[in-house]
């Protein structure tokens, strides 16, 4: 996974992982620090030393998490939980509840993206086997010396609360990560990767919605095709990389000229589709001519070179008695006529 940048910024997805490690890290460090004097006073100096070592390991994991080394942090914390459980449970007994931390460690381990497929199954089985073996061992080997019953009950209840709190934190951020991935997939399905505009598929859905809305409200609605003139020459003379940059620059420039509520999408190649709600043909022509004029006057700087481009725009006002697909076709016809008439102009279908 990517490291955190020098200014402390994270990608949105990595930030979720950073936060779950950070939150669980705080819990782990506090628990270990609290157990050091407790075990020492109870006459378990070995376990007190174990928690000193555990605290150092958790602080180290917390530190590498802040360096962006998320997988390493998760691995260190997981190894410590496994080791701590193996040593503490046989010493203080099953009823003290230290084995419950294994439940929180299982989903936490899944945030490590080095583990996939069979590795995840193996790790889950390993946690289960450790839990079962500890249960079997402690049933046949009671702790010696044993802790007072009231203290064992206190340990058990406290460990249940802490383990479930940690699991709740992990589940919360796991859910956020899932929601983020779902949103990203939906965005990719609806967005043109080059320009960041709606793609053709998303725009068709949006056009159908707006067509029905205009029919219901008897509101004006105009559709426009926007085409970059002689775009093939740009690709042929300067390369497709420059052509892609021209597409991005023009898309961003046109988008800045639009009003609130207007929608621009990349239809395909060098063609864009513009949807203008609550706009009749005259209003659409005024906006289209403004866009054409400002683009023609603008000098685009790409890789240190100046480029000038012009646009041809074909307009059609949608008639509510016709399907929106017909208005798209008529706007395309207007665009074709504009190109036939010499380009760098606005042509209305009427």
C-alpha beads as a LAMMPS data file, in Angstrom:
LAMMPS data file: protein, C-alpha beads

350 atoms
349 bonds

1 atom types
1 bond types

-500.0 500.0 xlo xhi
-500.0 500.0 ylo yhi
-500.0 500.0 zlo zhi

Masses

1 110.0

Atoms # bond

1 1 1 0.000 0.000 0.000
2 1 1 1.101 3.554 -0.551
3 1 1 3.005 5.307 2.186
4 1 1 1.687 8.478 3.711
5 1 1 3.012 11.494 1.885
6 1 1 5.487 13.765 3.603
7 1 1 2.808 16.288 4.471
8 1 1 0.823 13.656 6.361
9 1 1 -1.894 13.279 3.738
10 1 1 -3.546 9.946 2.959
11 1 1 -5.603 8.629 0.118
12 1 1 -9.221 8.275 1.181
13 1 1 -9.022 4.477 1.307
14 1 1 -5.674 4.433 3.132
15 1 1 -7.026 6.927 5.644
16 1 1 -9.647 4.375 6.743
17 1 1 -6.902 1.804 7.363
18 1 1 -4.722 4.379 9.119
19 1 1 -7.575 5.302 11.454
20 1 1 -8.498 1.720 12.394
21 1 1 -4.844 0.909 13.194
22 1 1 -4.508 4.172 15.104
23 1 1 -7.675 3.583 17.157
24 1 1 -6.906 -0.061 17.926
25 1 1 -3.321 0.970 18.686
26 1 1 -4.471 3.385 21.387
27 1 1 -6.585 0.650 22.987
28 1 1 -3.747 -1.893 22.859
29 1 1 -1.140 0.459 24.305
30 1 1 -3.407 1.553 27.175
31 1 1 -4.343 -2.057 28.021
32 1 1 -0.705 -3.193 28.127
33 1 1 0.433 -0.213 30.189
34 1 1 -2.392 -0.826 32.673
35 1 1 -1.522 -4.529 32.986
36 1 1 2.148 -3.915 33.871
37 1 1 1.558 -2.756 37.500
38 1 1 -1.446 -5.082 37.883
39 1 1 0.500 -8.254 37.087
40 1 1 3.532 -7.091 39.042
41 1 1 1.462 -6.464 42.176
42 1 1 -0.298 -9.830 41.770
43 1 1 3.047 -11.617 41.836
44 1 1 3.462 -12.287 38.114
45 1 1 6.691 -10.406 37.238
46 1 1 7.043 -12.455 34.052
47 1 1 3.673 -11.265 32.783
48 1 1 4.523 -7.703 33.832
49 1 1 7.674 -7.912 31.696
50 1 1 5.620 -9.461 28.875
51 1 1 3.331 -6.423 28.892
52 1 1 6.324 -4.064 28.890
53 1 1 7.548 -5.831 25.747
54 1 1 4.000 -5.759 24.352
55 1 1 3.719 -2.023 24.985
56 1 1 6.984 -1.406 23.138
57 1 1 5.767 -3.518 20.210
58 1 1 2.412 -1.726 20.029
59 1 1 4.076 1.685 20.205
60 1 1 6.390 0.565 17.398
61 1 1 3.406 -0.591 15.339
62 1 1 1.620 2.708 16.024
63 1 1 4.753 4.536 14.847
64 1 1 5.149 2.614 11.574
65 1 1 1.449 3.187 10.912
66 1 1 2.161 6.940 10.950
67 1 1 4.912 6.281 8.392
68 1 1 2.330 4.737 6.075
69 1 1 3.530 1.151 6.547
70 1 1 0.064 -0.165 7.319
71 1 1 0.681 -3.842 6.586
72 1 1 3.728 -3.907 8.875
73 1 1 1.750 -2.262 11.685
74 1 1 -1.081 -4.797 11.368
75 1 1 1.387 -7.701 11.304
76 1 1 3.183 -6.498 14.451
77 1 1 -0.075 -6.020 16.352
78 1 1 -1.449 -9.401 15.258
79 1 1 1.716 -11.287 16.250
80 1 1 1.673 -9.565 19.643
81 1 1 -1.976 -10.489 20.295
82 1 1 -1.316 -14.136 19.414
83 1 1 1.818 -14.311 21.574
84 1 1 0.257 -12.442 24.495
85 1 1 -2.788 -14.718 24.498
86 1 1 -0.676 -17.889 24.335
87 1 1 1.343 -16.840 27.386
88 1 1 -1.247 -15.085 29.549
89 1 1 -4.263 -17.416 29.272
90 1 1 -2.480 -20.565 30.603
91 1 1 -1.014 -18.487 33.442
92 1 1 -4.126 -16.685 34.734
93 1 1 -6.801 -19.078 33.469
94 1 1 -9.643 -19.209 30.959
95 1 1 -12.136 -17.311 33.111
96 1 1 -9.962 -14.172 33.053
97 1 1 -11.015 -13.729 29.412
98 1 1 -7.761 -12.733 27.687
99 1 1 -8.583 -15.158 24.858
100 1 1 -11.391 -12.849 23.695
101 1 1 -8.847 -10.551 22.047
102 1 1 -8.457 -13.231 19.367
103 1 1 -11.988 -12.426 18.166
104 1 1 -11.019 -8.803 17.560
105 1 1 -7.738 -9.817 15.899
106 1 1 -9.411 -11.874 13.128
107 1 1 -11.194 -8.995 11.271
108 1 1 -8.296 -6.666 12.079
109 1 1 -5.897 -8.988 10.232
110 1 1 -8.047 -8.743 7.087
111 1 1 -7.009 -5.097 6.654
112 1 1 -3.539 -6.403 5.711
113 1 1 -3.749 -6.586 1.909
114 1 1 -0.831 -9.009 1.729
115 1 1 -3.224 -11.718 2.867
116 1 1 -5.513 -13.016 0.136
117 1 1 -7.564 -16.123 -0.599
118 1 1 -6.070 -19.207 1.031
119 1 1 -3.923 -17.108 3.380
120 1 1 -7.040 -15.549 4.923
121 1 1 -8.629 -18.986 5.409
122 1 1 -5.408 -20.308 6.958
123 1 1 -5.154 -17.352 9.358
124 1 1 -8.794 -17.719 10.426
125 1 1 -8.291 -21.440 11.083
126 1 1 -5.092 -20.674 13.020
127 1 1 -6.951 -18.256 15.309
128 1 1 -9.709 -20.821 15.808
129 1 1 -7.195 -23.568 16.625
130 1 1 -5.398 -21.354 19.141
131 1 1 -8.704 -20.568 20.836
132 1 1 -9.707 -24.261 21.013
133 1 1 -6.289 -25.475 22.177
134 1 1 -6.208 -22.877 24.942
135 1 1 -9.693 -23.963 26.000
136 1 1 -8.623 -27.616 26.163
137 1 1 -5.336 -26.861 27.921
138 1 1 -6.804 -24.606 30.608
139 1 1 -9.597 -27.077 31.374
140 1 1 -6.960 -29.717 32.256
141 1 1 -4.352 -27.380 33.750
142 1 1 -5.804 -24.836 36.198
143 1 1 -3.569 -21.820 36.890
144 1 1 -1.094 -22.087 39.740
145 1 1 -1.039 -19.848 41.667
146 1 1 -4.680 -18.986 41.028
147 1 1 -6.144 -15.512 41.248
148 1 1 -8.976 -14.585 43.635
149 1 1 -12.406 -15.320 42.129
150 1 1 -13.576 -11.719 42.328
151 1 1 -10.446 -10.561 40.479
152 1 1 -10.870 -13.262 37.816
153 1 1 -14.467 -12.099 37.261
154 1 1 -13.292 -8.485 37.025
155 1 1 -10.641 -9.448 34.470
156 1 1 -13.184 -11.459 32.485
157 1 1 -15.750 -8.661 32.301
158 1 1 -13.166 -5.979 31.546
159 1 1 -11.590 -8.065 28.772
160 1 1 -14.981 -8.749 27.192
161 1 1 -15.763 -5.006 27.143
162 1 1 -12.342 -4.090 25.729
163 1 1 -12.341 -6.880 23.113
164 1 1 -15.824 -5.994 21.864
165 1 1 -14.974 -2.278 21.841
166 1 1 -11.945 -3.010 19.664
167 1 1 -14.049 -5.210 17.394
168 1 1 -16.669 -2.473 17.149
169 1 1 -14.038 0.061 16.073
170 1 1 -12.663 -2.385 13.492
171 1 1 -16.149 -3.194 12.153
172 1 1 -17.012 0.506 11.901
173 1 1 -13.989 1.329 9.747
174 1 1 -14.372 -1.897 7.779
175 1 1 -17.895 -0.781 6.868
176 1 1 -16.652 2.676 5.890
177 1 1 -14.034 1.067 3.641
178 1 1 -16.734 -1.086 2.004
179 1 1 -18.971 1.939 1.402
180 1 1 -16.032 3.841 -0.098
181 1 1 -15.214 0.985 -2.489
182 1 1 -18.874 0.752 -3.546
183 1 1 -18.919 4.488 -4.259
184 1 1 -15.689 4.242 -6.245
185 1 1 -17.069 1.396 -8.373
186 1 1 -20.260 3.348 -9.024
187 1 1 -18.232 6.436 -9.919
188 1 1 -16.072 4.457 -12.349
189 1 1 -19.197 3.030 -13.994
190 1 1 -20.660 6.526 -14.529
191 1 1 -17.577 8.665 -15.187
192 1 1 -15.374 9.165 -18.225
193 1 1 -11.850 8.386 -16.967
194 1 1 -10.144 10.961 -19.198
195 1 1 -12.208 14.075 -18.503
196 1 1 -13.959 13.216 -15.233
197 1 1 -17.325 14.069 -16.835
198 1 1 -20.361 11.815 -16.947
199 1 1 -19.939 9.078 -19.543
200 1 1 -22.453 8.269 -22.266
201 1 1 -24.211 5.573 -20.242
202 1 1 -24.791 7.827 -17.227
203 1 1 -25.836 10.752 -19.410
204 1 1 -28.458 8.651 -21.210
205 1 1 -30.030 7.767 -17.864
206 1 1 -29.909 11.420 -16.826
207 1 1 -31.444 12.563 -20.127
208 1 1 -34.361 10.179 -19.687
209 1 1 -34.944 11.487 -16.160
210 1 1 -34.814 15.121 -17.267
211 1 1 -37.050 14.413 -20.270
212 1 1 -39.740 12.964 -17.995
213 1 1 -39.331 15.858 -15.563
214 1 1 -39.712 18.430 -18.356
215 1 1 -42.840 16.645 -19.585
216 1 1 -44.346 16.540 -16.097
217 1 1 -43.589 20.205 -15.367
218 1 1 -44.090 21.408 -18.964
219 1 1 -40.677 23.075 -18.666
220 1 1 -38.257 24.044 -21.413
221 1 1 -35.300 21.739 -22.033
222 1 1 -32.528 22.003 -24.612
223 1 1 -29.890 19.542 -25.768
224 1 1 -26.593 20.435 -27.442
225 1 1 -23.794 18.498 -29.087
226 1 1 -20.371 20.121 -28.663
227 1 1 -17.597 19.009 -31.016
228 1 1 -13.923 20.049 -31.137
229 1 1 -13.116 21.117 -34.695
230 1 1 -10.323 19.320 -36.584
231 1 1 -9.487 17.217 -33.560
232 1 1 -8.053 14.450 -35.735
233 1 1 -5.369 16.866 -36.951
234 1 1 -4.318 17.528 -33.355
235 1 1 -3.857 13.791 -32.789
236 1 1 -2.061 13.310 -36.111
237 1 1 0.255 16.315 -35.774
238 1 1 1.003 16.333 -32.047
239 1 1 0.182 12.826 -30.834
240 1 1 -2.626 11.248 -28.857
241 1 1 -1.127 12.392 -25.547
242 1 1 -1.567 16.014 -26.589
243 1 1 -5.013 15.191 -27.952
244 1 1 -6.059 13.747 -24.604
245 1 1 -4.792 16.838 -22.814
246 1 1 -6.740 19.077 -25.221
247 1 1 -9.884 17.069 -24.437
248 1 1 -9.334 17.513 -20.707
249 1 1 -8.607 21.234 -21.005
250 1 1 -11.598 21.923 -23.271
251 1 1 -13.933 19.878 -21.050
252 1 1 -12.822 21.796 -17.962
253 1 1 -13.021 25.154 -19.750
254 1 1 -16.535 24.512 -21.104
255 1 1 -17.685 23.249 -17.718
256 1 1 -16.643 26.546 -16.128
257 1 1 -18.920 28.450 -18.534
258 1 1 -22.030 26.525 -17.537
259 1 1 -24.729 27.567 -15.134
260 1 1 -25.851 25.718 -12.055
261 1 1 -28.036 22.818 -13.164
262 1 1 -26.447 22.414 -16.608
263 1 1 -24.793 19.044 -17.240
264 1 1 -21.898 18.217 -19.560
265 1 1 -20.926 14.667 -20.538
266 1 1 -18.392 13.120 -22.862
267 1 1 -20.419 11.388 -25.544
268 1 1 -17.532 9.794 -27.397
269 1 1 -14.285 10.797 -29.111
270 1 1 -14.148 14.579 -29.297
271 1 1 -17.922 14.994 -28.855
272 1 1 -19.628 16.243 -25.708
273 1 1 -23.328 16.371 -24.908
274 1 1 -24.743 19.341 -23.031
275 1 1 -28.072 19.263 -21.217
276 1 1 -29.706 22.611 -20.418
277 1 1 -32.777 22.340 -18.150
278 1 1 -35.329 25.182 -18.048
279 1 1 -33.761 26.660 -21.193
280 1 1 -35.531 27.308 -24.488
281 1 1 -33.798 27.451 -27.878
282 1 1 -33.029 31.181 -27.685
283 1 1 -31.499 30.877 -24.226
284 1 1 -29.508 27.836 -25.313
285 1 1 -28.197 29.719 -28.359
286 1 1 -26.971 32.603 -26.197
287 1 1 -25.076 30.243 -23.894
288 1 1 -23.698 28.170 -26.790
289 1 1 -22.423 31.253 -28.626
290 1 1 -20.752 32.453 -25.440
291 1 1 -19.018 29.079 -25.071
292 1 1 -17.944 29.054 -28.731
293 1 1 -16.576 32.586 -28.523
294 1 1 -14.655 32.180 -25.274
295 1 1 -13.077 28.886 -26.391
296 1 1 -12.012 30.380 -29.734
297 1 1 -10.359 33.328 -27.939
298 1 1 -8.659 31.176 -25.311
299 1 1 -5.098 29.928 -25.708
300 1 1 -4.575 26.500 -24.160
301 1 1 -1.082 25.843 -22.836
302 1 1 -0.112 22.173 -22.957
303 1 1 3.432 20.993 -22.224
304 1 1 4.710 24.540 -22.665
305 1 1 3.098 25.006 -26.095
306 1 1 0.146 27.190 -27.070
307 1 1 -2.889 25.675 -28.783
308 1 1 -6.057 27.279 -30.104
309 1 1 -9.189 25.284 -30.810
310 1 1 -12.689 26.046 -31.997
311 1 1 -15.996 24.353 -31.341
312 1 1 -19.066 23.553 -33.372
313 1 1 -22.289 23.240 -31.401
314 1 1 -25.570 21.723 -32.580
315 1 1 -28.690 22.721 -30.624
316 1 1 -32.197 21.379 -30.308
317 1 1 -35.026 22.337 -27.986
318 1 1 -36.731 19.242 -26.653
319 1 1 -40.423 18.857 -27.416
320 1 1 -42.200 17.069 -24.592
321 1 1 -44.455 15.165 -27.011
322 1 1 -41.347 13.469 -28.453
323 1 1 -38.995 11.029 -26.717
324 1 1 -35.700 12.535 -25.556
325 1 1 -33.853 10.244 -27.985
326 1 1 -35.365 12.184 -30.888
327 1 1 -34.065 15.482 -29.496
328 1 1 -30.574 13.955 -29.223
329 1 1 -30.786 12.878 -32.862
330 1 1 -31.950 16.337 -33.978
331 1 1 -29.118 18.030 -32.054
332 1 1 -26.714 15.676 -33.843
333 1 1 -28.203 16.698 -37.185
334 1 1 -27.736 20.374 -36.240
335 1 1 -24.097 19.637 -35.369
336 1 1 -23.562 17.990 -38.759
337 1 1 -25.066 21.010 -40.516
338 1 1 -22.788 23.323 -38.532
339 1 1 -19.746 21.394 -39.681
340 1 1 -20.974 21.438 -43.269
341 1 1 -21.407 25.210 -42.992
342 1 1 -17.754 25.753 -42.032
343 1 1 -17.404 24.853 -38.337
344 1 1 -16.687 27.245 -35.409
345 1 1 -20.352 28.133 -35.067
346 1 1 -23.633 27.376 -33.344
347 1 1 -26.316 25.687 -35.430
348 1 1 -29.884 25.281 -34.205
349 1 1 -32.340 22.668 -35.385
350 1 1 -35.700 24.241 -36.077

Bonds

1 1 1 2
2 1 2 3
3 1 3 4
4 1 4 5
5 1 5 6
6 1 6 7
7 1 7 8
8 1 8 9
9 1 9 10
10 1 10 11
11 1 11 12
12 1 12 13
13 1 13 14
14 1 14 15
15 1 15 16
16 1 16 17
17 1 17 18
18 1 18 19
19 1 19 20
20 1 20 21
21 1 21 22
22 1 22 23
23 1 23 24
24 1 24 25
25 1 25 26
26 1 26 27
27 1 27 28
28 1 28 29
29 1 29 30
30 1 30 31
31 1 31 32
32 1 32 33
33 1 33 34
34 1 34 35
35 1 35 36
36 1 36 37
37 1 37 38
38 1 38 39
39 1 39 40
40 1 40 41
41 1 41 42
42 1 42 43
43 1 43 44
44 1 44 45
45 1 45 46
46 1 46 47
47 1 47 48
48 1 48 49
49 1 49 50
50 1 50 51
51 1 51 52
52 1 52 53
53 1 53 54
54 1 54 55
55 1 55 56
56 1 56 57
57 1 57 58
58 1 58 59
59 1 59 60
60 1 60 61
61 1 61 62
62 1 62 63
63 1 63 64
64 1 64 65
65 1 65 66
66 1 66 67
67 1 67 68
68 1 68 69
69 1 69 70
70 1 70 71
71 1 71 72
72 1 72 73
73 1 73 74
74 1 74 75
75 1 75 76
76 1 76 77
77 1 77 78
78 1 78 79
79 1 79 80
80 1 80 81
81 1 81 82
82 1 82 83
83 1 83 84
84 1 84 85
85 1 85 86
86 1 86 87
87 1 87 88
88 1 88 89
89 1 89 90
90 1 90 91
91 1 91 92
92 1 92 93
93 1 93 94
94 1 94 95
95 1 95 96
96 1 96 97
97 1 97 98
98 1 98 99
99 1 99 100
100 1 100 101
101 1 101 102
102 1 102 103
103 1 103 104
104 1 104 105
105 1 105 106
106 1 106 107
107 1 107 108
108 1 108 109
109 1 109 110
110 1 110 111
111 1 111 112
112 1 112 113
113 1 113 114
114 1 114 115
115 1 115 116
116 1 116 117
117 1 117 118
118 1 118 119
119 1 119 120
120 1 120 121
121 1 121 122
122 1 122 123
123 1 123 124
124 1 124 125
125 1 125 126
126 1 126 127
127 1 127 128
128 1 128 129
129 1 129 130
130 1 130 131
131 1 131 132
132 1 132 133
133 1 133 134
134 1 134 135
135 1 135 136
136 1 136 137
137 1 137 138
138 1 138 139
139 1 139 140
140 1 140 141
141 1 141 142
142 1 142 143
143 1 143 144
144 1 144 145
145 1 145 146
146 1 146 147
147 1 147 148
148 1 148 149
149 1 149 150
150 1 150 151
151 1 151 152
152 1 152 153
153 1 153 154
154 1 154 155
155 1 155 156
156 1 156 157
157 1 157 158
158 1 158 159
159 1 159 160
160 1 160 161
161 1 161 162
162 1 162 163
163 1 163 164
164 1 164 165
165 1 165 166
166 1 166 167
167 1 167 168
168 1 168 169
169 1 169 170
170 1 170 171
171 1 171 172
172 1 172 173
173 1 173 174
174 1 174 175
175 1 175 176
176 1 176 177
177 1 177 178
178 1 178 179
179 1 179 180
180 1 180 181
181 1 181 182
182 1 182 183
183 1 183 184
184 1 184 185
185 1 185 186
186 1 186 187
187 1 187 188
188 1 188 189
189 1 189 190
190 1 190 191
191 1 191 192
192 1 192 193
193 1 193 194
194 1 194 195
195 1 195 196
196 1 196 197
197 1 197 198
198 1 198 199
199 1 199 200
200 1 200 201
201 1 201 202
202 1 202 203
203 1 203 204
204 1 204 205
205 1 205 206
206 1 206 207
207 1 207 208
208 1 208 209
209 1 209 210
210 1 210 211
211 1 211 212
212 1 212 213
213 1 213 214
214 1 214 215
215 1 215 216
216 1 216 217
217 1 217 218
218 1 218 219
219 1 219 220
220 1 220 221
221 1 221 222
222 1 222 223
223 1 223 224
224 1 224 225
225 1 225 226
226 1 226 227
227 1 227 228
228 1 228 229
229 1 229 230
230 1 230 231
231 1 231 232
232 1 232 233
233 1 233 234
234 1 234 235
235 1 235 236
236 1 236 237
237 1 237 238
238 1 238 239
239 1 239 240
240 1 240 241
241 1 241 242
242 1 242 243
243 1 243 244
244 1 244 245
245 1 245 246
246 1 246 247
247 1 247 248
248 1 248 249
249 1 249 250
250 1 250 251
251 1 251 252
252 1 252 253
253 1 253 254
254 1 254 255
255 1 255 256
256 1 256 257
257 1 257 258
258 1 258 259
259 1 259 260
260 1 260 261
261 1 261 262
262 1 262 263
263 1 263 264
264 1 264 265
265 1 265 266
266 1 266 267
267 1 267 268
268 1 268 269
269 1 269 270
270 1 270 271
271 1 271 272
272 1 272 273
273 1 273 274
274 1 274 275
275 1 275 276
276 1 276 277
277 1 277 278
278 1 278 279
279 1 279 280
280 1 280 281
281 1 281 282
282 1 282 283
283 1 283 284
284 1 284 285
285 1 285 286
286 1 286 287
287 1 287 288
288 1 288 289
289 1 289 290
290 1 290 291
291 1 291 292
292 1 292 293
293 1 293 294
294 1 294 295
295 1 295 296
296 1 296 297
297 1 297 298
298 1 298 299
299 1 299 300
300 1 300 301
301 1 301 302
302 1 302 303
303 1 303 304
304 1 304 305
305 1 305 306
306 1 306 307
307 1 307 308
308 1 308 309
309 1 309 310
310 1 310 311
311 1 311 312
312 1 312 313
313 1 313 314
314 1 314 315
315 1 315 316
316 1 316 317
317 1 317 318
318 1 318 319
319 1 319 320
320 1 320 321
321 1 321 322
322 1 322 323
323 1 323 324
324 1 324 325
325 1 325 326
326 1 326 327
327 1 327 328
328 1 328 329
329 1 329 330
330 1 330 331
331 1 331 332
332 1 332 333
333 1 333 334
334 1 334 335
335 1 335 336
336 1 336 337
337 1 337 338
338 1 338 339
339 1 339 340
340 1 340 341
341 1 341 342
342 1 342 343
343 1 343 344
344 1 344 345
345 1 345 346
346 1 346 347
347 1 347 348
348 1 348 349
349 1 349 350
